[in-house]
Amino acid sequence: MNRFFDGIPLWSALVPLGVYLLLVGWVHLRRRPAVISGAWDAILLWLGLSGLTLVGPLALVRPAAGGSPWSWPILLLALCLIVVLAVLVSRPRLVVYNITPEQVRPLVAEVAAGLDAAVRWAGDTAALPSRGLQVQIDGDGALRCVSLVAIGARPSVEGWGEFGRRLRRTVRRLRVRRNLWGLVPVALGCSVLVLAGWLAIG
């Protein structure tokens, strides 16, 4: 196994990054927003950077682990544990791609009112007292990416899951214009994949 990971070529490390950039661009060029959990958003980002991590930081640390046949498996396990720990300690959140905060607010208001008739708003935060939920809208209108973050006391798994399911159903009904910003990650992804192909052939 050490021989396999020690011999990873640079071109193969660039492929996951190129695919991830193309995926981000495709999501922004669609006519519908896409909702994904914060955990999956972090995992997909890590997968996109995994190739560069293998040939970069882990390859630098690898000699310090010695010539043991278990050095690479232990390093990979440690990296996966760090990613899992970061996901577990982070606040529950939903990421909505290809939408502005102004567009997502009425959708959140509709879902919140359906879950709790006593919903209260304070700025960009909706409080659902009967559900024990407080949801804050945090987004960038220029990039058209919005995060819905659970704040306050950590919500129950059932309550947050129900909020996420209803929001996904509501978002599916919305049609939006294509986000031309999506052409940027598409161009970058194509460039990275072309570079990877050039390195592979060379």
C-alpha positions as CSV (number, residue, x, y, z in Angstrom):
1,M,0.0,0.0,0.0
2,N,2.9,2.4,0.8
3,R,4.3,1.8,-2.7
4,F,0.9,2.7,-4.2
5,F,0.4,6.0,-2.3
6,D,4.1,7.0,-2.6
7,G,3.8,6.7,-6.4
8,I,0.6,8.9,-6.8
9,P,1.3,11.1,-9.9
10,L,0.4,14.8,-9.7
11,W,-2.1,14.5,-12.6
12,S,-4.3,12.0,-10.7
13,A,-4.3,14.4,-7.7
14,L,-5.7,17.2,-9.8
15,V,-8.7,15.1,-11.2
16,P,-10.9,15.3,-8.0
17,L,-10.4,19.1,-7.8
18,G,-11.4,19.5,-11.5
19,V,-14.5,17.3,-11.1
20,Y,-15.5,19.3,-7.9
21,L,-15.2,22.6,-9.7
22,L,-17.2,21.4,-12.6
23,L,-19.9,20.1,-10.2
24,V,-20.0,23.5,-8.4
25,G,-20.3,25.3,-11.8
26,W,-23.1,23.0,-13.0
27,V,-25.1,23.6,-9.8
28,H,-24.9,27.3,-10.4
29,L,-25.9,27.1,-14.1
30,R,-29.1,25.2,-13.4
31,R,-32.5,26.8,-13.3
32,R,-33.3,25.4,-9.9
33,P,-31.5,25.9,-6.6
34,A,-29.9,23.0,-4.9
35,V,-30.1,22.2,-1.2
36,I,-27.4,20.1,0.5
37,S,-26.6,19.5,4.2
38,G,-23.5,21.3,5.6
39,A,-22.0,17.9,6.4
40,W,-22.1,16.8,2.8
41,D,-21.0,20.1,1.6
42,A,-17.8,19.8,3.7
43,I,-17.3,16.2,2.7
44,L,-17.5,17.0,-1.0
45,L,-15.1,19.9,-0.6
46,W,-12.7,17.5,1.2
47,L,-13.0,14.9,-1.6
48,G,-12.2,17.6,-4.1
49,L,-9.1,18.5,-2.3
50,S,-8.2,14.9,-1.3
51,G,-5.8,14.4,-4.2
52,L,-3.8,17.5,-3.4
53,T,-3.8,16.5,0.2
54,L,-2.2,13.1,-0.6
55,V,0.6,14.5,-2.7
56,G,1.0,17.6,-0.5
57,P,0.8,17.6,3.3
58,L,0.4,13.9,3.8
59,A,3.4,13.2,1.5
60,L,5.5,15.6,3.6
61,V,4.5,14.0,6.9
62,R,4.9,10.4,5.5
63,P,8.7,10.1,6.0
64,A,8.4,11.0,9.7
65,A,6.1,8.0,10.1
66,G,9.0,5.7,9.1
67,G,9.0,2.7,6.8
68,S,6.2,0.9,8.4
69,P,3.7,-0.7,6.0
70,W,1.0,0.9,8.2
71,S,2.2,4.5,7.8
72,W,-0.1,5.4,5.0
73,P,-3.2,3.7,6.4
74,I,-2.7,5.5,9.7
75,L,-2.2,8.9,8.1
76,L,-5.4,8.4,6.0
77,L,-7.3,7.3,9.0
78,A,-6.1,10.3,11.0
79,L,-7.2,12.6,8.1
80,C,-10.6,11.0,7.9
81,L,-11.1,11.3,11.7
82,I,-10.2,15.0,11.5
83,V,-12.8,15.6,8.8
84,V,-15.4,13.6,10.7
85,L,-14.6,15.5,13.9
86,A,-14.9,18.9,12.1
87,V,-18.3,17.9,10.7
88,L,-19.6,16.7,14.1
89,V,-18.6,19.8,16.1
90,S,-19.8,22.3,13.5
91,R,-23.2,23.8,13.7
92,P,-26.0,22.1,11.8
93,R,-26.5,23.9,8.6
94,L,-28.1,23.7,5.1
95,V,-26.4,25.1,2.1
96,V,-28.6,26.4,-0.8
97,Y,-26.8,27.0,-4.0
98,N,-27.9,29.3,-6.8
99,I,-30.2,31.5,-4.7
100,T,-30.0,34.9,-3.1
101,P,-30.8,35.7,0.6
102,E,-33.8,37.7,-0.6
103,Q,-35.1,34.7,-2.5
104,V,-34.6,32.2,0.2
105,R,-36.2,34.3,3.1
106,P,-39.8,33.8,2.0
107,L,-39.2,30.1,1.5
108,V,-37.8,29.8,5.0
109,A,-40.7,31.8,6.3
110,E,-43.2,29.4,4.6
111,V,-41.5,26.4,6.0
112,A,-41.1,27.9,9.5
113,A,-44.8,28.9,9.6
114,G,-45.8,25.4,8.6
115,L,-43.7,23.9,11.4
116,D,-44.6,26.4,14.1
117,A,-47.4,29.0,14.0
118,A,-45.7,31.0,16.7
119,V,-42.6,31.6,14.6
120,R,-40.8,34.9,15.4
121,W,-38.4,36.8,13.3
122,A,-35.5,39.0,14.5
123,G,-33.6,40.3,11.5
124,D,-32.4,37.3,9.5
125,T,-33.1,34.8,12.3
126,A,-36.3,32.8,12.6
127,A,-37.2,31.3,16.0
128,L,-39.5,28.3,16.2
129,P,-40.1,27.9,20.0
130,S,-42.3,24.8,19.9
131,R,-39.6,23.0,17.8
132,G,-36.7,24.4,19.7
133,L,-35.1,25.8,16.5
134,Q,-33.4,29.0,15.7
135,V,-32.4,29.4,12.1
136,Q,-30.2,32.2,10.8
137,I,-30.0,33.1,7.1
138,D,-26.4,33.8,6.1
139,G,-25.5,34.4,2.5
140,D,-23.8,36.3,-0.3
141,G,-26.1,37.7,-2.9
142,A,-23.2,38.1,-5.4
143,L,-22.2,34.4,-5.3
144,R,-25.8,33.3,-4.8
145,C,-25.0,30.8,-2.1
146,V,-26.9,30.9,1.2
147,S,-26.3,29.0,4.4
148,L,-29.1,28.3,6.9
149,V,-27.4,27.8,10.3
150,A,-28.9,26.5,13.4
151,I,-28.0,28.8,16.3
152,G,-28.6,28.8,20.0
153,A,-29.1,25.5,21.7
154,R,-28.3,22.5,19.5
155,P,-31.6,21.4,17.8
156,S,-33.0,17.9,17.9
157,V,-32.1,15.6,15.0
158,E,-35.8,15.1,14.3
159,G,-36.6,18.8,14.3
160,W,-33.7,19.8,12.1
161,G,-34.3,16.9,9.8
162,E,-38.0,17.9,9.3
163,F,-37.0,21.5,8.6
164,G,-34.5,20.3,6.0
165,R,-37.0,18.0,4.3
166,R,-39.7,20.6,4.0
167,L,-37.2,23.2,2.8
168,R,-36.0,20.9,0.0
169,R,-39.6,20.3,-1.1
170,T,-40.3,24.0,-1.1
171,V,-37.1,24.9,-3.0
172,R,-37.9,22.4,-5.7
173,R,-40.8,24.5,-6.8
174,L,-38.7,27.6,-7.4
175,R,-37.3,28.6,-10.8
176,V,-34.3,31.0,-10.9
177,R,-32.2,32.5,-13.6
178,R,-28.9,30.9,-14.5
179,N,-26.0,32.2,-12.5
180,L,-23.3,33.2,-14.9
181,W,-20.8,33.1,-12.1
182,G,-21.0,29.4,-12.5
183,L,-19.0,29.7,-15.7
184,V,-15.9,30.6,-13.5
185,P,-15.7,27.3,-11.7
186,V,-16.5,25.5,-14.9
187,A,-13.6,27.2,-16.7
188,L,-11.3,26.5,-13.8
189,G,-12.4,22.9,-13.6
190,C,-11.8,22.4,-17.4
191,S,-8.4,24.1,-17.0
192,V,-7.5,21.8,-14.1
193,L,-8.6,18.7,-16.0
194,V,-6.7,19.8,-19.2
195,L,-3.6,20.3,-17.0
196,A,-4.1,16.9,-15.5
197,G,-4.4,15.3,-19.0
198,W,-1.3,17.2,-20.2
199,L,0.7,16.0,-17.2
200,A,-0.5,12.4,-17.7
201,I,0.5,12.4,-21.4
202,G,3.8,14.1,-20.7
